[in-house]
Amino acid sequence: MKAEINRRVELVQVLLYLAKEQETTVQYLENKIYSKSISDWFGSYKNHAAVKITKKLITEDYFFHIRPLKAILNLENILKEDSHKLNLWARETVSFAEESRLDDFFHTQESYYKGILAYVNSCDFDTWIAYIETYFKSKPDEFHLILCPIAGNYGFGISQGEKNIAYTVRCMPRYDETGRPDGKFDFFAMGIAHEYAHCFVNPIVERNKELLKKHMRFFEAHKNMLNSYNTDYAVINEYFVRAFQIRFMEENRILFPKFDISVEQERQRKIFIFIDNFVELLKQFEHSGVTFSEFYTKNIEKILNELEQM
């Protein structure tokens, strides 16, 4: 498979950029070349209705993280439904794209996009993706790996009709202290493993939220948890995908010989204090022969009980 740069993802990132709520939307503004290109092309449209609605949604309705991405990738369905709460946003977004000549902007950036894609498409995506899908014993109807110059990193699924479509959006390129792309494809691969794992883990964890209700002691033990993981199920999602990214790098060490897994484990322990226990739990899953759903529902309360006693 090949990575892509998606016109719609860039459209919604332009709206988020012009809304100037970056502390909430967390865009990667260190990419000064691309940020300046957006400002130069779209700056005169900062008061467009689409931008104003986007800003209001961010500040009043949690329109950040994967929500804008899901909305823009599901735009046709939102436009068809007059009663949808994002219908006006969708109509104004289409108007913004036309009035600001988004297609022309996309064309002017073509060489920049091609450079990014050439930079990463030498990666062995097929091997990485096959490993992840085999690990979770599941596969979506479609999978799209999207690169975005100023935003990421996200993994999520969208149901369109009878199709289950999975997306991973990775911010690329990342720049080092000299202003050059950092070229660390080990971290790039680990990030893909992390985000794609969300597509398999989140639906199962969130479908079984009641299993977490009796285990507040576990969650209260985390004194430095990141604000973005402000629900118990979000914390559990992160535990599993972070444990999985460690297993991904361990099991594929021949592909990433310079990657120091011990440094990564120590980094995770600072916030996810029981990460080692979840890595061991995944090792049990690997030998269980059952689906992740079956394994999770059978074992999650058991491990939380054990950790609460520590």
Disulfide bonds with the S-S distance in Angstrom:
none
